[in-house]
Structures are given as C-alpha cells and as structure tokens.
Amino acid sequence: MSLNEKESFRNENYLEVKFDLTSGSYATVLLREIMK
C-alpha cells in the first residue's frame, strides 16, 4: 500500500466515523422527541 493510498483510506474512515457520530446523535435527538 502506497503512502497516498493510506492517506485516502484514513480520510474515508474518518468521514465514515464522523457520519456515524452525526447520524447517531441525530437518532438520539429523535428518540428523545418520541419519548416525551
């Protein structure tokens, strides 16, 4: 694996994790609204 491939791989993972976090907190907010 070249250095460039490693970089883009890391960036993709970072974006995925970031997306998981935002959609996760979004789901939490939705759940809270439903539970009220």
HTML snippet that shows the backbone in 3Dmol.js (N, CA, C, O; Angstrom):
<script src="https://3Dmol.org/build/3Dmol-min.js"></script>
<div id="view" style="width:600px;height:400px;position:relative"></div>
<script>
const pdb = `
ATOM      1  N   MET A   1       0.856  -1.201   0.000  1.00  0.00           N
ATOM      2  CA  MET A   1       0.000   0.000   0.000  1.00  0.00           C
ATOM      3  C   MET A   1       0.887   1.244   0.000  1.00  0.00           C
ATOM      4  O   MET A   1       1.752   1.392   0.863  1.00  0.00           O
ATOM      5  N   SER A   2       0.677   2.113  -0.942  1.00  0.00           N
ATOM      6  CA  SER A   2       1.490   3.329  -1.005  1.00  0.00           C
ATOM      7  C   SER A   2       1.019   4.333   0.047  1.00  0.00           C
ATOM      8  O   SER A   2      -0.070   4.210   0.607  1.00  0.00           O
ATOM      9  N   LEU A   3       1.857   5.313   0.295  1.00  0.00           N
ATOM     10  CA  LEU A   3       1.531   6.325   1.305  1.00  0.00           C
ATOM     11  C   LEU A   3       0.239   7.046   0.944  1.00  0.00           C
ATOM     12  O   LEU A   3      -0.578   7.356   1.811  1.00  0.00           O
ATOM     13  N   ASN A   4       0.067   7.310  -0.355  1.00  0.00           N
ATOM     14  CA  ASN A   4      -1.128   8.015  -0.816  1.00  0.00           C
ATOM     15  C   ASN A   4      -2.387   7.214  -0.526  1.00  0.00           C
ATOM     16  O   ASN A   4      -3.399   7.764  -0.091  1.00  0.00           O
ATOM     17  N   GLU A   5      -2.317   5.910  -0.771  1.00  0.00           N
ATOM     18  CA  GLU A   5      -3.474   5.050  -0.519  1.00  0.00           C
ATOM     19  C   GLU A   5      -3.816   5.043   0.965  1.00  0.00           C
ATOM     20  O   GLU A   5      -4.984   5.091   1.348  1.00  0.00           O
ATOM     21  N   LYS A   6      -2.777   4.983   1.792  1.00  0.00           N
ATOM     22  CA  LYS A   6      -3.004   5.012   3.240  1.00  0.00           C
ATOM     23  C   LYS A   6      -3.732   6.292   3.630  1.00  0.00           C
ATOM     24  O   LYS A   6      -4.681   6.262   4.413  1.00  0.00           O
ATOM     25  N   GLU A   7      -3.285   7.403   3.084  1.00  0.00           N
ATOM     26  CA  GLU A   7      -3.897   8.708   3.397  1.00  0.00           C
ATOM     27  C   GLU A   7      -5.376   8.706   3.063  1.00  0.00           C
ATOM     28  O   GLU A   7      -6.204   9.046   3.908  1.00  0.00           O
ATOM     29  N   SER A   8      -5.718   8.326   1.837  1.00  0.00           N
ATOM     30  CA  SER A   8      -7.118   8.374   1.416  1.00  0.00           C
ATOM     31  C   SER A   8      -7.936   7.369   2.217  1.00  0.00           C
ATOM     32  O   SER A   8      -9.103   7.617   2.518  1.00  0.00           O
ATOM     33  N   PHE A   9      -7.331   6.239   2.562  1.00  0.00           N
ATOM     34  CA  PHE A   9      -8.036   5.236   3.363  1.00  0.00           C
ATOM     35  C   PHE A   9      -8.386   5.823   4.724  1.00  0.00           C
ATOM     36  O   PHE A   9      -9.500   5.659   5.220  1.00  0.00           O
ATOM     37  N   ARG A  10      -7.416   6.508   5.316  1.00  0.00           N
ATOM     38  CA  ARG A  10      -7.639   7.106   6.634  1.00  0.00           C
ATOM     39  C   ARG A  10      -8.732   8.171   6.547  1.00  0.00           C
ATOM     40  O   ARG A  10      -9.591   8.262   7.424  1.00  0.00           O
ATOM     41  N   ASN A  11      -8.693   8.969   5.488  1.00  0.00           N
ATOM     42  CA  ASN A  11      -9.691  10.028   5.327  1.00  0.00           C
ATOM     43  C   ASN A  11     -11.087   9.445   5.173  1.00  0.00           C
ATOM     44  O   ASN A  11     -12.044   9.969   5.743  1.00  0.00           O
ATOM     45  N   GLU A  12     -11.211   8.369   4.410  1.00  0.00           N
ATOM     46  CA  GLU A  12     -12.519   7.741   4.222  1.00  0.00           C
ATOM     47  C   GLU A  12     -13.047   7.225   5.546  1.00  0.00           C
ATOM     48  O   GLU A  12     -14.222   7.408   5.865  1.00  0.00           O
ATOM     49  N   ASN A  13     -12.179   6.577   6.321  1.00  0.00           N
ATOM     50  CA  ASN A  13     -12.595   6.067   7.623  1.00  0.00           C
ATOM     51  C   ASN A  13     -13.033   7.208   8.526  1.00  0.00           C
ATOM     52  O   ASN A  13     -14.036   7.102   9.232  1.00  0.00           O
ATOM     53  N   TYR A  14     -12.275   8.300   8.501  1.00  0.00           N
ATOM     54  CA  TYR A  14     -12.599   9.453   9.337  1.00  0.00           C
ATOM     55  C   TYR A  14     -13.981   9.993   8.988  1.00  0.00           C
ATOM     56  O   TYR A  14     -14.779  10.304   9.873  1.00  0.00           O
ATOM     57  N   LEU A  15     -14.258  10.103   7.682  1.00  0.00           N
ATOM     58  CA  LEU A  15     -15.559  10.610   7.250  1.00  0.00           C
ATOM     59  C   LEU A  15     -16.672   9.672   7.689  1.00  0.00           C
ATOM     60  O   LEU A  15     -17.739  10.116   8.110  1.00  0.00           O
ATOM     61  N   GLU A  16     -16.416   8.369   7.587  1.00  0.00           N
ATOM     62  CA  GLU A  16     -17.425   7.398   7.982  1.00  0.00           C
ATOM     63  C   GLU A  16     -17.740   7.518   9.461  1.00  0.00           C
ATOM     64  O   GLU A  16     -18.904   7.523   9.860  1.00  0.00           O
ATOM     65  N   VAL A  17     -16.694   7.615  10.273  1.00  0.00           N
ATOM     66  CA  VAL A  17     -16.885   7.739  11.717  1.00  0.00           C
ATOM     67  C   VAL A  17     -17.639   9.024  12.032  1.00  0.00           C
ATOM     68  O   VAL A  17     -18.558   9.029  12.850  1.00  0.00           O
ATOM     69  N   LYS A  18     -17.248  10.103  11.381  1.00  0.00           N
ATOM     70  CA  LYS A  18     -17.905  11.389  11.590  1.00  0.00           C
ATOM     71  C   LYS A  18     -19.386  11.276  11.233  1.00  0.00           C
ATOM     72  O   LYS A  18     -20.243  11.790  11.951  1.00  0.00           O
ATOM     73  N   PHE A  19     -19.678  10.608  10.133  1.00  0.00           N
ATOM     74  CA  PHE A  19     -21.063  10.443   9.703  1.00  0.00           C
ATOM     75  C   PHE A  19     -21.831   9.606  10.716  1.00  0.00           C
ATOM     76  O   PHE A  19     -22.977   9.916  11.043  1.00  0.00           O
ATOM     77  N   ASP A  20     -21.193   8.533  11.220  1.00  0.00           N
ATOM     78  CA  ASP A  20     -21.827   7.692  12.234  1.00  0.00           C
ATOM     79  C   ASP A  20     -22.173   8.519  13.464  1.00  0.00           C
ATOM     80  O   ASP A  20     -23.261   8.387  14.024  1.00  0.00           O
ATOM     81  N   LEU A  21     -21.247   9.370  13.879  1.00  0.00           N
ATOM     82  CA  LEU A  21     -21.474  10.182  15.070  1.00  0.00           C
ATOM     83  C   LEU A  21     -22.635  11.141  14.860  1.00  0.00           C
ATOM     84  O   LEU A  21     -23.493  11.276  15.733  1.00  0.00           O
ATOM     85  N   THR A  22     -22.671  11.808  13.711  1.00  0.00           N
ATOM     86  CA  THR A  22     -23.738  12.783  13.485  1.00  0.00           C
ATOM     87  C   THR A  22     -25.084  12.092  13.348  1.00  0.00           C
ATOM     88  O   THR A  22     -26.074  12.560  13.911  1.00  0.00           O
ATOM     89  N   SER A  23     -25.143  10.991  12.612  1.00  0.00           N
ATOM     90  CA  SER A  23     -26.422  10.290  12.464  1.00  0.00           C
ATOM     91  C   SER A  23     -26.813   9.653  13.788  1.00  0.00           C
ATOM     92  O   SER A  23     -28.000   9.528  14.088  1.00  0.00           O
ATOM     93  N   GLY A  24     -25.831   9.251  14.581  1.00  0.00           N
ATOM     94  CA  GLY A  24     -26.110   8.661  15.889  1.00  0.00           C
ATOM     95  C   GLY A  24     -26.729   9.681  16.826  1.00  0.00           C
ATOM     96  O   GLY A  24     -27.724   9.388  17.488  1.00  0.00           O
ATOM     97  N   SER A  25     -26.153  10.878  16.894  1.00  0.00           N
ATOM     98  CA  SER A  25     -26.704  11.909  17.771  1.00  0.00           C
ATOM     99  C   SER A  25     -28.050  12.380  17.237  1.00  0.00           C
ATOM    100  O   SER A  25     -28.931  12.759  18.009  1.00  0.00           O
ATOM    101  N   TYR A  26     -28.207  12.356  15.914  1.00  0.00           N
ATOM    102  CA  TYR A  26     -29.486  12.733  15.310  1.00  0.00           C
ATOM    103  C   TYR A  26     -30.562  11.744  15.732  1.00  0.00           C
ATOM    104  O   TYR A  26     -31.682  12.136  16.059  1.00  0.00           O
ATOM    105  N   ALA A  27     -30.216  10.450  15.723  1.00  0.00           N
ATOM    106  CA  ALA A  27     -31.159   9.413  16.140  1.00  0.00           C
ATOM    107  C   ALA A  27     -31.504   9.591  17.614  1.00  0.00           C
ATOM    108  O   ALA A  27     -32.652   9.394  18.011  1.00  0.00           O
ATOM    109  N   THR A  28     -30.517   9.963  18.426  1.00  0.00           N
ATOM    110  CA  THR A  28     -30.759  10.166  19.854  1.00  0.00           C
ATOM    111  C   THR A  28     -31.751  11.296  20.065  1.00  0.00           C
ATOM    112  O   THR A  28     -32.660  11.187  20.887  1.00  0.00           O
ATOM    113  N   VAL A  29     -31.576  12.376  19.328  1.00  0.00           N
ATOM    114  CA  VAL A  29     -32.489  13.519  19.440  1.00  0.00           C
ATOM    115  C   VAL A  29     -33.894  13.089  19.039  1.00  0.00           C
ATOM    116  O   VAL A  29     -34.867  13.436  19.709  1.00  0.00           O
ATOM    117  N   LEU A  30     -34.002  12.336  17.950  1.00  0.00           N
ATOM    118  CA  LEU A  30     -35.310  11.852  17.502  1.00  0.00           C
ATOM    119  C   LEU A  30     -35.955  10.998  18.579  1.00  0.00           C
ATOM    120  O   LEU A  30     -37.133  11.168  18.890  1.00  0.00           O
ATOM    121  N   LEU A  31     -35.186  10.084  19.147  1.00  0.00           N
ATOM    122  CA  LEU A  31     -35.719   9.206  20.197  1.00  0.00           C
ATOM    123  C   LEU A  31     -36.224  10.030  21.370  1.00  0.00           C
ATOM    124  O   LEU A  31     -37.301   9.760  21.902  1.00  0.00           O
ATOM    125  N   ARG A  32     -35.457  11.030  21.774  1.00  0.00           N
ATOM    126  CA  ARG A  32     -35.864  11.876  22.896  1.00  0.00           C
ATOM    127  C   ARG A  32     -37.194  12.549  22.596  1.00  0.00           C
ATOM    128  O   ARG A  32     -38.068  12.625  23.460  1.00  0.00           O
ATOM    129  N   GLU A  33     -37.346  13.037  21.369  1.00  0.00           N
ATOM    130  CA  GLU A  33     -38.594  13.702  20.983  1.00  0.00           C
ATOM    131  C   GLU A  33     -39.757  12.721  21.051  1.00  0.00           C
ATOM    132  O   GLU A  33     -40.846  13.070  21.506  1.00  0.00           O
ATOM    133  N   ILE A  34     -39.521  11.490  20.597  1.00  0.00           N
ATOM    134  CA  ILE A  34     -40.587  10.483  20.600  1.00  0.00           C
ATOM    135  C   ILE A  34     -40.965  10.103  22.029  1.00  0.00           C
ATOM    136  O   ILE A  34     -42.138   9.879  22.325  1.00  0.00           O
ATOM    137  N   MET A  35     -39.974  10.031  22.908  1.00  0.00           N
ATOM    138  CA  MET A  35     -40.215   9.564  24.278  1.00  0.00           C
ATOM    139  C   MET A  35     -40.937  10.600  25.142  1.00  0.00           C
ATOM    140  O   MET A  35     -41.481  10.258  26.192  1.00  0.00           O
ATOM    141  N   LYS A  36     -40.946  11.852  24.713  1.00  0.00           N
ATOM    142  CA  LYS A  36     -41.561  12.907  25.528  1.00  0.00           C
ATOM    143  C   LYS A  36     -43.016  12.610  25.844  1.00  0.00           C
ATOM    144  O   LYS A  36     -43.674  13.400  26.521  1.00  0.00           O
TER     145      LYS A  36
END
`;
const viewer = $3Dmol.createViewer("view");
viewer.addModel(pdb, "pdb");
viewer.setStyle({}, {cartoon: {color: "spectrum"}});
viewer.zoomTo();
viewer.render();
</script>
